[in-house]
Amino acid sequence: MLRKIPLFFSLFLSLLFLGTLAVFSISQVTEAESLGIPQEVRETIQKGFDAIRAKLDLLGPKKDQILVHGGGIEIPLERFVFYRENVDLISQLGPNAQPKLSDEAILDNMIKDELAVQYAKALGLNVSPQEVDDVVQLQRSLLEQADDQNGYVIKELMANRIKITGLTEDQFWNSSEVREMYEKALLRSKLANKLVEEGTIKDVMDFTRFKENLYAEKKGDLHINYSLLQ
């Protein structure tokens, strides 16, 4: 019997990814630090986001140049750099050294997610403003209620992410960029659930393979300006 993938699974994949931090935090804190996070972790996060802000600023006018377009998708250079640097920061916080992903591998992951969104729209799937409101509120509530080691680390990450935008917390969560991110995540979730109901896939791993196949089919329609990454 096929098991339906939870509607919010793609939203929580990022939280599961951050969940690896719990191993790092719990294994390296003293009893006195048990109600917060180690100073070294806090400093790594703060310095990491400061470095991200600096790298984004260095892009200058290049930030709006399009790195990928075609197949109904468009990825600006700034979005790629922000995504790449976040991946690198998270890997620094893990319990074990992780091999650094290449720019191409990171970009491939971004493209697959964007193509899945376009595929969902082509099938007639949509997300209402109310659905976005609900999931944003859910995410904020989960962050506010987090009271364990992992939760403190995620709170610190989010606080620094918001800080480098120059926005207040409310402005950040209500920004068009954040709302668009959640809209896309919900569309991917709805697509995954539809594919499960149709018997096309069975689980998250199948959905990953589905996106890989979709990318293989659409790759010829994509134009990638690799010169922007040099």
Secondary structure, DSSP 8 states (H G I E B T S, - for coil): ------TTHHHHHHHHHHTTHHHHHHHH--GGGTTS--HHHHHHHHHHHHHHHHHHHHHGGGGGSEEEEETTEEEEHHHHHHHHHHHHHHHHHSSS------HHHHHHHHHHHHHHHHHHHHTT----HHHHHHHHHHHHHHHHH--SHHHHHHHHHHHHHHHHHT--HHHHHTSHHHHHHHHHHHHHHHHHHHHHHHTS--SHHHHHHHHHHHHHHHGGG-EE-GGGG-
